[in-house]
Amino acid sequence: MANVKFNDITFRYGSNTVLEHFSLDVENGKIVCLVGPSGCGKTTLVRALLGLIKPETGSISVGDRVLFDAARRINVPAEKRNIGIVFQDYAVWPHLTVLENVCYPLKKQRVPKDVIKPRAMRALEQVHMTEYANHLPNQLSGGQQQRVAIARALVVDSDVLVMDEPITNLDAKLREEMLLEIRMIQKRLNATILYITHDQQSALQLCDKMAIMQQDGTLCQYGSDEEIILKPANRFTFEFIGVSNFIPLVKDGDGLKLDCGEKIPYPGEVPPEAAGGGYELGVRPNDIVFDSDSPLKARVDSRVFLGSEYNYFLSIGQKQIRVQQSMLDARTKGVAKEGETVGVCLLNARFYPAQKGAETT
């Protein structure tokens, strides 16, 4: 496997610019999740990597091999790029057995017949599907069909494996199982995987690195899941990855107050740029804790037990916020009851310029 480098990629559909001067370096032997809202250019970037579309500017290389370079007029045909891909809808041939499906790309490459079956069986072994070699796809579960699709991508000894929303069509339990399978396969093969998704939770569970794309197709932040969550580059990353609450801050006399339908004193510190108001306080639900000594009070509107945590909706004045309380915190500090008034502390708060129409998400 090898690293993947996108350098200064620009692509337009007519007058619509999808990607402009986009650059990203995917490290060798890592799972990198490309995450962003629908229409941000994730699929366009993948199509450029696969050779299905031609960017206007920039270059794309895999390892030491240049696949595309606009300035040097290099554009390796799609079938010669040696990139495996797993699609969202499996795309397994219904009339072929599992083994025949995995053998298919080798036959297209005119690999010698005596080599095809052993290689296909090794690929099936990597995804634990050898015992299903003679089954038809309609005899398999959705998760098993997806493993066949992965084996088919692995069999051609690709330099890079691209997975485009590969678990979207699976139920919740199968999604969890497939994420574990993909991670185990990656570790066994030390594979370079570019995983495309809009599902932030799957990305957080799976990735070594995350590349966050904004709606306009720009790269917002690239880093580990800890860096993305704990050190978001801007409001977009903070708001897009994970659940977030936003409360407006307004200047009132000599101090700042939370604008919650009524002006409520904010007991915490704010950065100098927010001291004049016109900013919003952003805080994650799991960074809000109950504290009877806190001067900031809230009313408990609802409480739901989710197994590993409690999910609350509280009202500070007329502003509703979401709070997540871990089981450990619930056992040590107690559970808040619906209808009661509680003290809350807003930890790890962040401050961003106010946006019109911003709501709790």
N, C-alpha and C positions, 0 to 999 in steps of 0.2 A: 504494500500500500504506500501511498505518497501524499504529500501536502497538496493543497489546492490554492492557487493564488488568482484572485480577481483584481485587476489593476485598471482604474479609471474607466469603468464600463459605462457607456451611455447607450440607451436604447429608447426609441420612440415609436409609438403606433400613430402614424400621421402627425398631427400637431400635439398629441398627448405624450408628454415625457414620462416614462415609467421609471427609468434609472438614469441618473446623471452623475458622472464622475464617481461611480461606486467602486470602492476598493475593500477587499477582505482577504485575509490570509488564514486558511484553515490548516491547522497543524497536523502533521503526520501522526496516525495512530490515535486520533481523538474522535469523539462524537461531538460534532458542532451542530447545535439546533439553530436554524434560521427561523426567527419568530417575528410575527407582525400581523397587523389586521388584514383582512381580506382586501385585495387590490393594491397592496403596498409594493408588489414587484417580486415576491418570493419565487413564484412559478416562472416568471420571466427570466430571472437569474439562473434558475435550473435549466431552462430551455437553452439558454446561451451556453452553459457548461456542456450540455449534451450535444450541441451543434445543430439544434433544431431551428434556431434563429441566429441572425448575424448582427451583433452590436455595431453601432456607428463608430465608436471609439474604444480604445483600450486593448487589453490583452488578457488571456486566460491561459494558465499553465498548470499542469499536474506533474509534480516532481520537477525534473529537468526538461520535461517535454512541453513545448509550446503548442497549445491546441488552436489558439486564435490570437492574431495580432493584426489590428486594423492597419497600423502604419506600415508593417512589413508584408501585408497582404497574405498572411498565413491563415488558413481556415481548414483544419483537418476534418474530413467527412465524419458524420455522426457515427457511422458503423465502424470507424477505425479509432475512436477515442478511448476505447477500453474502459468504459464506465458502466457499472451495473446500476440498475434502477429497480426499485420496488414501488409499485403504484398503490394508490388508495383502494382500488377495487380488485386487487389481486391479479386480475388479467391472466388467470390460468386457463388453458384450453380444456373445455368441459369434456371433449371426446377423447382426450389423451389421459393415460394413467399418470400417476405422480412421477414415476421414473421417466416416462416419455416427455412430460413437461420439462423436466430438468435437463434432459438430453437435447431438447430442441435447439437451444442457442449454439451448442457445440456442433450440431449437424449443419446449421447455417454457416458456421465458420469453417466447415469442411475439415473438422478434426478427424484423424484416422478412426475407423470404426472400433478397433480394439482398445482405444483409449477412452472412448466416450462413456461407456457404462461404468468403469471403475471411478472416473472423475465424478460422474453424476451421483454415484453411491456415496462417495466421500462427502459431497456437498449435502446430501440428505442426512448423513451421519452427524454433520455439524449442527443441524437443526433438529436432531432426534426424530427423524421421519423415515428411517430405513424400513421399519416394519410395515409402512403404508405404501411401499414402492409400487405395488400392483393395484392400488385403489384408484378409483375415479374421483374427481373433485367433489361430485355430489354425495360421496360417501364420507366426506370430511367435514369437520366443524370449520367455522370461519377462521379461528386461530390457526388450525392446521393448514388451511389453504394459504394463509399468509406466510406460514413457514415454508411452504413449497415455493412461493414466489421469492422468498429470500434465498432459498437454496438455488433457484434458477439464476439469480443475480450473482451468487457466489461462484458458481461453477465455471465461469469464464475467466477466473483469476483477474478480476478488475483491479485497476489502480485505486479506484474510489467507488464507494457504494452510496448512491443517492436514494433516500427514502422520502417519498412525497406523501405525507399524511397517511402512513401505512396502517394505522389502527383506528381510524375514524369510524369505520363501519362495524366495529366490534362492540359488544356490550362491555359494561364497566369492568367485570371480573376478567374477561379476556384481554382487555386493554392492559390491565395490570400485569397479567402473565406475559403478554407480548413484549412489554417494556423490559421485563426481566430477561426474556429470551434474547432480545436485541443486545442488551448489555453483555450478557454471557458470551454471545457470538463474537461481539467486538473484542472482548478480552482474550478469547481463545485465538483469534486471528490477528490481533493487533491492527484491526481494520481502521481505515479512515472513512468515517460516515458523515455525510451531510444530510441532516434530518430536517425536513421542511414541515412546519406545523403552525397553526394559529392557537393551539392548545397549550397555554403556558404551564399548566400543571404537569403535562406529559414531558415538556421540555425540562422543567426543573428536576423531575425524577430521573431523566435519562442522560442529560448532557454533561460533557466536560466543560464546554464553553457555550455561551449563548450569544448570538448576533441579533440584536433588536433593531428591526426596521420600522421607521415611521411611515405614515400614510403616503408621504410624498416620495417614498423610495430611498430615502437617505438612511445611512447606517447611524443609528442613534447611540448605541453602546455595544461593546464587545468585551466579554469577560466571563468569569466563572459565575455560577449561580449565586454564590455568596456575595460577590462583588455587585451583581445586578440588584439583589435584594437589599443589601446593607449600604451600598454606595451608588444609588441610581444617579446617572449622569444629568438627568433633567426631569421635569414633571412628566413627560410622556412615559419614560421608563417606570417611574414611580407609580403612575396610574395604570399602566398597561399590565405590568407584572404584579400579580397579587391584588388583593382587595384594598381599597383606600377610602378614607374619609377626608373631606375638605370643609373647613370652616372659615368664612371670611374674617379678616381682621380690620378693624376700623380705628382711626385715631379719635380719642374722646378726651378732651382736656389735655392733661399732661401724660396720659397713659394710653395703652392699647386695650381694646375690648373685642371679645368674640361677638360677631354680628349673627345672633341666633333668633332673629325676629325681635328680640330685645337685646340690649347691649349688656354683656356679662364680662366682668373683669377677667383678664387672662393672667393667671398667676406665674407663668413661666417666663423664661428669657427669650428674646427675639434678636435676630441679627440686625445690625445697624440699618441695612437697606430696607427692612420691613418696619422700622420704627415709626415711619410716617403714615402707616396704613396702606391700603391698596394692595395688600397681599392676602394670600390664603394659607392657613395652617393645614398641612397634610399629615395624617397619622394613620398607621395601619391598625386594623381591629385588634391584633394580638399585642399591640404596644399600648393599649389602654387598660389600665388596671384599677381595680376597686380599692379605695383607701378612704376610710371614714374620716380621717383627719384632713383630707383635701378640701380647700375652700370651693373648688369647682364641683357643683352638684348636678346630678342628672336623674331623670325619672326612668324606671325600667318599664318599657312598653311591652316587650315580649321576651321569652326565653325558650330556646329549643335545645334539647340534648342530642348531640350528634355522635355519641359513642366515645370519641376521643377528646371531645371538647364541648363546651356550651357556646351557643351562638345567641347573642343578645341584640336587641334594638333598644337604644336609649334615646331620650330626648333631653338636650341641653337647651333650655328655653323652648323655642319652636323648631329647633334644628335636630333632626334625627340622625344618629350615628350608629354604626355597627361595631360590636365588641365581640372578640373571641377569647374565651377563658379556657385555659388548659385544665385537664383533670387534676394535675398536681396543684395548680393554683386554687382550684375549687375545693380540694381537700384541705388545704392549709388555711385558706382565707374564708371559705364558705361560699355558698351560692346565693346570688342576688335573686330576690323574689319579684315577680311581676307586680307593678303598682307602687313599689317602694322607692324612696329617694336615696341615692347612694352618692358617695364622694368618688370622683375619678381623677386619675393622674394621666396626662397625655405624655407618653415617653417617646423619645427619638423623633420628635416632631420636626417636620421640614417646612420650609416657607417658599412659596412660589408666587409670582405676580398673579393677581386675580384674573380669572377668565369669566367672560359673560356666560351665564347659564350653567356654571359649574355645579354639579350635584354630587352627593355621596354615591360612590359606585361600589 
